[in-house]
């Protein structure tokens, strides 16, 4: 790519605009900690320049620059609406500098809550996938069992797993185990449905070709049917992952004593909306990062398809 395509982009103009608006006098009384926004923007701009030189694919570079441009644009609007023009309630929507400052001050506490939430997600999600995929393979291999199980999975999958929390609290020893159980249910049904659908929709020609080569049943299942079913299995896994994060945050806001949902609920109860926004931003970043890693894994395992 040319120098112009790599470095003369709109995202850099937005960066300059973000710096310039901090020269406008604040209408919001008190310190708005704009320096935190400036340092964040400078760091992100440096990272952008480095990756602009490293990323070779135009599509990947455009995607990254669009994301950074959106962040700069959002910070420009947020800064103008709060610190510079004071057109929204600062108690509910504090300026970005104040939020960044709080994020840095609470970094240890936030890290502990992230580990707590990810631990629950990892336990419940992996347990649900490990149980659902083999069961889905077994049920999907039988047209009769698969058809009946599909309707059963649709029925139970339509019930929000969060409604099982009262039963979990009554039957399980800790709220953490209740949360793992809820994540398990949120993962199990979509993954089971996706696996069965994938197995039942494998091209008959593929199976017939394997039979001609005298492939045994075990090899047929794991070397032919499973790889061919992976695209739909991943659809179910993606659905389970998205719902798991939503349910975990909701569950933590109900009765947990740790986790990102608890962090938000605890401070919102005291009217500390600066920390509430910190929690919302951290949850968004964590979900995007986990989804990014999951998509990388999906592309690697389905590299034969692309």
N, C-alpha and C positions, 0 to 999 in steps of 0.2 A: 504493500500500500504506500501511497505517496505521503509526503510530509503534511500536506494539507488535510488529507483524510484522517490522519492520525492525531494531529494536534490542533488544527484550526476548526474547532467544533463548538456548537452552541453551549455545551456544558461548561466550557471555560468562560464564556461570556456570563453565564449565570453565576459562576463563582465570583467574578469581579463585581457583579451587581450586589451579591450578598455581602461582600466586604464594604461596598460603598454605602449601602443603606445604614450601616452602623455609624456613619458620620452624621446622620440625621439626629437631632436632639431627641431624647426620650420624653414622651408625655406621661409615661407611667412613673409614679413617684418611687424613690428608692433605687437601689442597685439592681439592675436587670441581668448582671453578669454576662454581658455580651461577649466578653473575651473568650468565654468557653465555646461559644458558637464559632467565633473566628478561628480558634485553634482547631476545632473539629473540622471546619471547612478546609483549612490549610492542609491538615493531615489527609483528608479525603482527596483533595486536589493533587497532592504529591503522589498518592497511591494511583490516582487516575493517570497521571503522566507516565508513571513507571509501567503500568499495565498496558497503556497505549503503545508503548515501545515493544512490549513482550508478546501481546496477543497477536497471532498471525491471521486468524480467520476474521474476515470483515463482519460476519453475522454475530460472532461472539463479542467482538469489540463494540459493535452498535448496541447490542443488548446491555452490556455493562455501562456504556456511556449514557444510555437512556435512563437506566436506574439511578445513576449518580445525578443526572440532570433533574430527575423527579425529586430527589432528596434536596438538592439546592433550591429548586423552585418552591418546594413545600416550606423550607426554612425561611425563604424570603417572605412568603405570605404570612407565616406564623409570626415572624419578627415584626412585620409591619402592623399586623392586627393587634399585637400585644404591646410590646415595648415602645414602638414608634408612634402609633396612632391611638392606642388604648380604646379600641372599639368593641372589645369583648371583655367579659367579666374576668379580671385577673385572678380572682379567687378560684374559679373553675378552670381557667385556661392560662396558667402562668407562662411567662416568656420562655423561649427555648433555652436561654442561657441558665436560667434558674433550674430547669429540668436536668440539663447536662451536669450542672454542679452537684445536684442531689444524686444523680447516677454515680458520679465518681465517689462521693462520700459514702454511699451505701453499697459499694462494689462487693465487699466481703459478704454482707448480708444477702445480696442478690445472688451471688455465686452459690451460696449454701442452698438457697431456695431453688435455683436452677437444677442443681444436682439432685435435690429431693424430687422435683417434678420429673426429671428425665429418668430417674431410677424407677419410678412407678410406671411410666410409659414403657420403658424397656421390658420390665417384668410382664406387665399385662399384654403388651403387643406381641412379644415373642411367644409367650405361652399360647395366645389365641391363634397365631399363625402356625405354630408347630402342631397344634391339634387340628386346625381346620384344613390345612393343605393335604395331609395324608387321608383324612376322612373324606374330603372332597374328591380325591383321586379314586378312592374305593367306591363311593356312591356314584360318581359320574361314569364309571366303567360299565355300570348296569343301567340300561335305558329306563327300565321300570323303576328301580330304586331312585335313580337320579331325578326322574320326573316328579315323583312324590316328595322327595327331599327338597326340591326346588321350591315348591309351594310352602313347605314347612319353614324353610329358611326365610322366605319372604314374609311369612306371618310373624315369626319371632324377630326378624330384622327390622320390622316396622315399629316395634315397641321400643321407645327410647330407653336405653340402658340405665339412665339416671333414675328411672322410677324404681329400680331394684335396690337403690341405696337403703331405704328403710329395712328391707329384708336382710341386706348385708350387714347393717349395723346390729340387727338382732341376732344374727347367726355367726358372724365373724369376730375375732377377738380385738382387732384394732381397726382404726379408720384407714390406715395405710392398706391393710388387706382388703378392705371394702373398695378402695380406689382401684387396686389391682384387679379386683373382680369386675368392676365396671368397665375398665379398659379392655379386659379379656372379652367381655360380651360385645363391646363396640367393635372389636377386631374380628372376632370369630365369625359372626354371621355374614358380613360382606366378603370376607376371604373365602368362606365355605361356598357361598353362592358363586363367586368368581371362578373358583377352582372347578366346581361342577359344570358350570357353563363352558369353561375352556375345554374340559375333557369331552363333554358331549358334542362340542362343535369342531373337534379335530377332523380334518379332511379325511374322508373314508379312503381316498386313494393313498394317503400316507400310510395308513394302517395296513391296507392291502399290500403295499410294496414291502413293508416290513415282514408281513407273513410269508411272502414269496421267498424272502431271504432266510426263512426259518428262525426268526428271532423268538426267543423264549418269552414267557409271560412277564417275568421280572424285568428283563431288558426292554420289552415293549412298553411297560409302564413308566420306567424311569429314563429310558433313552429316547423314546419316541413320543409317547403321550404327554409326559410332563413338560419337555421343552416346547412342544407345540401349544401347550396350554398356558405357558408363561405370560403372554400378553394379557389375557383376561384375569389371570391370577394377580398380576400387578395392578390391574384396575381395582380389584377388590382390596388389595393391600393399601392402595392409595386412599380409597374411601375410608378404610379402617383407621389409617393414620390421621386423617383430617378430623374425623369424628372423635378419635381418642383425645386429641389435644383440647377440643371443645369441652368434652365431658370431664376431663381431668381438671381443667380450670374451674368448671362449675362445681365439681365435687369438693375441690379445695376451698372454695368460697363458702361451702356449707358447714363443714365441720373439721377441717384440717388445722394443724398447728405449724405447718411449714408448706413450702411450695409457692409458686408464683401467684396462683389464685388466692392463697391466704394473704400474701403480701399486699395485693390490691385491696382485698376486702378489709383487712385490718386497718389500713390507713384511710380508706374511703369512709369508714365508720367514724373516724375522727375528723373528717373534713380536710384531710391532707391530700389535696388533689395534685400537688406536685409529685408526690411519691406514687399516686395512682397513675399518672401519666408515665412515670418511669416504668412501672410494672407493665403497662400496656405496650410500651415500646419494646421492652425486653422480651415479652411474650412473642410479639411479632417477629423480632430478629431471630429468636430461637426456632420458631416454626419454619421460617424461611430457610434457615441454615440446615435444619433436619430434612426438609423437603428437597433442598439442593443435593444433599448427600444421597438421599433415597433415589432421586432421579438419575444420579451418576451410577448408582448400583444397578438400576433398571436398564440403563443404556448399555452397561457392560454385559449384563446377562443376556440382553436381547440384541447384542451387536450383530448377530447373524441376520437380523431383520432390517437393520438400517443400511 
